[in-house]
């Protein structure tokens, strides 16, 4: 194996549905920060493999983990098989952290969350003393008042429609409607409620309280032209924390067809910015 090739290990985490496989790109330096990537809703962890390789090339270890219901998760959402924000924050995220800590016990642990993954990352960071820093990419609150005009009307309609589908079917058929994937009913209902109220108030989890506990190093990468996570939506979530985020507005090259979900196809720019931020934030 060449010096620039990334050795990928498989770790196991005991999480929702049982044992789940995670992918670990090890940096050459054992004490290099471990960046654990939490995906957006409906996106497989393997979609971020290019980002993992770009981060590893910059001296960072990277851990990719699917959310329940996707990729290597042992479960799929259906009527009678359900999970919520509280399960993601209280069970899934800690299981990923534990697996990463077992593999690299001396590495500072860093969350990197995309969209839904960023919300979960910040809440877990507020509840755990094991998180050294949190990076967000295109991650913000779905609160309808973060938008204006026709976009606000669209978001209100989308939130209500998703909630109705999830409640009626016992799961959310995102793979059919073109938003997210097959998602758990409770997760979608809580997401829609957060969009209507602006609060992360869930059964078994006060998300706003968890966010308020986080005051560590935070990077917020805003993707220019992102209608799903504009700066107003990102600020709404980050304002609930005690962190002082470093903001980056990423304007991709005009020839790149990137958006809220396609940005991992061009991983070099965000990887460079994340690596530079961690070098400063963690010394």
C-alpha positions as CSV (number, residue, x, y, z in Angstrom):
1,X,0.0,0.0,0.0
2,X,1.4,3.4,-1.0
3,X,1.9,6.2,1.5
4,X,-1.0,8.2,0.1
5,X,-3.5,5.4,0.1
6,X,-6.0,5.4,2.9
7,X,-6.3,2.1,4.9
8,X,-10.0,1.7,5.6
9,X,-10.9,-0.4,8.7
10,X,-14.3,-1.6,9.8
11,X,-15.4,-0.9,13.3
12,X,-18.5,-2.2,15.0
13,X,-21.0,-0.1,17.1
14,X,-23.8,-1.5,19.2
15,X,-26.6,0.9,18.2
16,X,-30.3,1.0,17.1
17,X,-31.2,-2.4,15.7
18,X,-28.0,-4.1,16.9
19,X,-24.4,-4.3,15.6
20,X,-23.6,-1.8,12.9
21,X,-20.4,-1.5,10.7
22,X,-18.6,1.8,10.6
23,X,-15.7,2.8,8.2
24,X,-12.5,4.3,9.6
25,X,-9.8,6.0,7.6
26,X,-6.7,6.1,9.9
27,X,-4.3,9.0,9.7
28,X,-0.6,8.2,9.8
29,X,-0.4,10.0,13.2
30,X,-2.2,8.1,16.0
31,X,-3.0,11.3,17.9
32,X,-4.4,13.1,14.9
33,X,-8.0,14.3,15.4
34,X,-10.7,11.8,14.6
35,X,-13.5,13.4,12.5
36,X,-16.7,11.5,12.7
37,X,-19.1,12.4,9.8
38,X,-22.9,12.3,10.5
39,X,-24.9,12.3,7.2
40,X,-27.8,14.3,6.0
41,X,-31.3,12.8,6.1
42,X,-31.6,9.9,3.7
43,X,-27.9,9.9,2.6
44,X,-25.6,6.9,3.0
45,X,-22.4,7.3,4.8
46,X,-20.4,5.9,1.8
47,X,-21.4,9.0,-0.1
48,X,-18.8,10.9,2.0
49,X,-15.9,8.6,1.1
50,X,-14.3,11.2,-1.1
51,X,-14.5,13.7,1.8
52,X,-13.0,11.1,4.1
53,X,-10.1,10.6,1.7
54,X,-9.5,14.3,1.3
55,X,-9.5,14.8,5.1
56,X,-7.2,11.8,5.6
57,X,-4.8,13.3,3.0
58,X,-4.6,16.3,5.3
59,X,-3.6,14.3,8.3
60,X,-6.9,13.6,9.9
61,X,-8.6,10.3,10.8
62,X,-12.1,10.0,9.6
63,X,-15.1,7.8,10.7
64,X,-18.1,7.3,8.6
65,X,-21.4,6.1,10.1
66,X,-24.8,5.6,8.7
67,X,-27.9,6.8,10.5
68,X,-30.5,4.2,11.4
69,X,-32.4,3.0,8.4
70,X,-29.7,3.6,5.8
71,X,-26.6,2.0,4.4
72,X,-25.0,-0.4,6.9
73,X,-27.6,0.1,9.5
74,X,-29.2,-3.3,10.5
75,X,-32.7,-1.8,10.6
76,X,-35.1,-0.2,8.1
77,X,-38.0,2.1,9.1
78,X,-41.5,0.6,8.9
79,X,-44.7,0.7,10.8
80,X,-44.0,-0.6,14.3
81,X,-40.2,0.0,13.9
82,X,-39.5,3.6,14.9
83,X,-36.9,5.9,16.3
84,X,-36.7,9.6,17.1
85,X,-34.2,12.5,17.6
86,X,-33.9,11.3,21.2
87,X,-32.7,7.9,20.0
88,X,-30.2,9.5,17.6
89,X,-28.8,11.7,20.3
90,X,-29.1,9.4,23.3
91,X,-28.1,6.1,21.7
92,X,-26.8,6.3,18.2
93,X,-24.3,9.2,18.5
94,X,-22.8,7.8,21.7
95,X,-22.4,4.4,20.1
96,X,-20.4,5.9,17.3
97,X,-18.3,7.9,19.7
98,X,-17.6,4.8,21.8
99,X,-16.4,2.9,18.7
100,X,-14.2,5.7,17.6
101,X,-12.7,6.1,21.1
102,X,-12.0,2.4,21.3
103,X,-10.1,2.5,18.0
104,X,-8.2,5.7,18.6
105,X,-8.3,6.4,22.4
106,X,-5.8,9.3,22.3
107,X,-7.3,11.2,19.3
108,X,-9.4,14.3,19.9
109,X,-13.0,13.5,18.8
110,X,-14.6,15.9,16.4
111,X,-18.1,15.7,14.9
112,X,-18.7,16.9,11.3
113,X,-22.4,17.1,10.6
114,X,-24.3,17.6,7.4
115,X,-27.8,18.9,7.7
116,X,-29.7,16.6,10.1
117,X,-26.3,15.3,11.1
118,X,-25.2,18.7,12.3
119,X,-28.2,19.1,14.6
120,X,-27.5,15.7,16.2
121,X,-23.8,16.4,16.5
122,X,-24.3,19.7,18.4
123,X,-26.8,18.1,20.8
124,X,-24.5,15.2,21.5
125,X,-21.6,17.6,22.0
126,X,-23.6,19.5,24.5
127,X,-24.3,16.3,26.5
128,X,-20.9,14.7,26.3
129,X,-17.5,15.7,27.6
130,X,-15.7,13.6,24.9
131,X,-16.3,16.0,22.0
132,X,-13.5,18.4,21.3
133,X,-15.0,20.4,18.4
134,X,-18.0,20.4,16.0
135,X,-18.1,21.3,12.3
136,X,-21.3,21.9,10.4
137,X,-21.8,21.9,6.6
138,X,-25.2,23.1,5.3
139,X,-26.9,22.4,8.6
140,X,-29.6,24.5,10.2
141,X,-33.0,24.5,11.8
142,X,-36.1,23.8,9.6
143,X,-38.0,26.6,11.4
144,X,-40.3,28.1,8.8
145,X,-39.5,31.7,9.8
146,X,-35.9,31.3,8.8
147,X,-37.3,31.8,5.2
148,X,-39.5,34.5,3.7
149,X,-42.0,34.9,0.9
150,X,-42.7,32.0,-1.3
151,X,-39.9,29.9,0.2
152,X,-41.6,30.1,3.6
153,X,-44.9,28.9,2.1
154,X,-43.1,26.0,0.5
155,X,-41.3,25.0,3.7
156,X,-44.6,25.1,5.6
157,X,-46.3,23.0,3.0
158,X,-43.4,20.5,2.9
159,X,-43.3,20.1,6.7
160,X,-47.0,19.5,7.0
161,X,-47.1,17.1,4.0
162,X,-44.2,15.1,5.4
163,X,-45.8,14.8,8.8
164,X,-49.1,13.7,7.3
165,X,-47.4,11.0,5.2
166,X,-45.4,9.7,8.2
167,X,-48.4,9.6,10.5
168,X,-50.6,7.8,7.9
169,X,-48.0,5.2,6.7
170,X,-46.2,4.6,9.9
171,X,-42.9,5.7,8.2
172,X,-41.9,8.4,5.8
173,X,-41.5,7.2,2.1
174,X,-38.8,9.7,1.2
175,X,-37.4,7.4,-1.5
176,X,-40.7,7.9,-3.4
177,X,-41.3,11.6,-2.8
178,X,-37.8,12.8,-3.5
179,X,-36.9,14.1,-0.1
180,X,-34.7,12.1,2.3
181,X,-35.1,8.4,2.3
182,X,-37.2,5.9,4.1
183,X,-37.3,7.6,7.5
184,X,-38.8,6.7,10.9
185,X,-42.2,8.2,11.7
186,X,-41.2,9.8,15.0
187,X,-38.1,11.4,13.5
188,X,-40.2,13.1,10.8
189,X,-42.9,14.2,13.1
190,X,-40.3,15.8,15.5
191,X,-38.5,17.4,12.6
192,X,-41.8,18.9,11.3
193,X,-42.6,20.1,14.9
194,X,-39.2,21.8,15.1
195,X,-40.0,23.5,11.8
196,X,-43.3,24.8,13.1
197,X,-42.1,25.9,16.5
198,X,-38.4,26.7,16.1
199,X,-37.7,24.5,19.2
200,X,-36.0,21.2,19.5
201,X,-38.4,19.9,22.1
202,X,-38.8,16.1,21.8
203,X,-40.1,13.2,23.9
204,X,-37.3,12.2,26.2
205,X,-34.9,14.9,24.9
206,X,-34.8,18.7,25.5
207,X,-32.7,19.5,22.4
208,X,-32.6,23.2,23.2
209,X,-31.1,22.4,26.6
210,X,-28.5,20.1,25.0
211,X,-27.6,22.8,22.5
212,X,-27.2,25.4,25.2
213,X,-24.6,23.2,26.9
214,X,-22.2,23.4,24.0
215,X,-19.6,26.1,24.0
216,X,-16.6,24.5,22.3
217,X,-14.9,25.2,19.0
218,X,-17.4,25.3,16.1
219,X,-17.1,25.7,12.4
220,X,-20.1,26.6,10.3
221,X,-19.7,26.2,6.5
222,X,-22.6,27.8,4.6
223,X,-23.0,26.7,1.0
224,X,-23.9,29.7,-1.2
225,X,-27.3,29.4,-2.8
226,X,-28.5,26.6,-0.5
227,X,-32.2,27.0,-0.2
228,X,-32.5,24.2,2.4
229,X,-29.9,25.6,4.9
230,X,-29.5,29.3,4.3
231,X,-27.4,31.3,6.9
232,X,-30.6,32.3,8.7
233,X,-31.4,28.6,9.4
234,X,-27.8,27.8,10.5
235,X,-27.8,30.9,12.8
236,X,-31.1,29.8,14.4
237,X,-29.6,26.5,15.5
238,X,-26.2,27.9,16.5
239,X,-27.8,30.8,18.5
240,X,-29.1,28.1,20.9
241,X,-25.5,27.2,21.8
242,X,-22.9,29.1,23.7
243,X,-20.4,28.6,21.0
244,X,-18.8,31.4,19.0
245,X,-18.7,29.8,15.5
246,X,-16.2,30.5,12.8
247,X,-18.2,31.1,9.7
248,X,-17.2,30.2,6.1
249,X,-19.3,31.0,3.1
250,X,-18.4,28.5,0.4
251,X,-19.0,29.6,-3.2
252,X,-18.2,26.6,-5.4
253,X,-16.7,27.2,-8.8
254,X,-19.4,28.1,-11.4
255,X,-18.8,24.9,-13.3
256,X,-19.7,22.7,-10.4
257,X,-23.3,21.6,-10.1
258,X,-23.5,21.5,-6.3
259,X,-26.3,22.0,-3.9
260,X,-27.4,21.1,-0.3
261,X,-26.8,17.4,-0.9
262,X,-24.4,17.3,-3.8
263,X,-21.5,19.3,-2.2
264,X,-19.6,16.1,-1.1
265,X,-18.9,15.5,-4.8
266,X,-16.3,18.3,-4.6
267,X,-14.7,17.6,-1.2
268,X,-11.3,19.3,-1.6
269,X,-12.3,22.9,-0.6
270,X,-14.3,21.9,2.5
271,X,-11.6,19.4,3.5
272,X,-8.9,22.1,3.3
273,X,-11.0,24.5,5.3
274,X,-11.9,21.9,8.0
275,X,-8.2,20.8,8.4
276,X,-7.0,24.4,8.7
277,X,-9.7,25.2,11.3
278,X,-8.9,22.1,13.4
279,X,-5.1,22.9,13.3
280,X,-6.0,26.3,14.9
281,X,-8.9,25.2,17.2
282,X,-7.2,22.2,18.7
283,X,-3.6,23.5,18.6
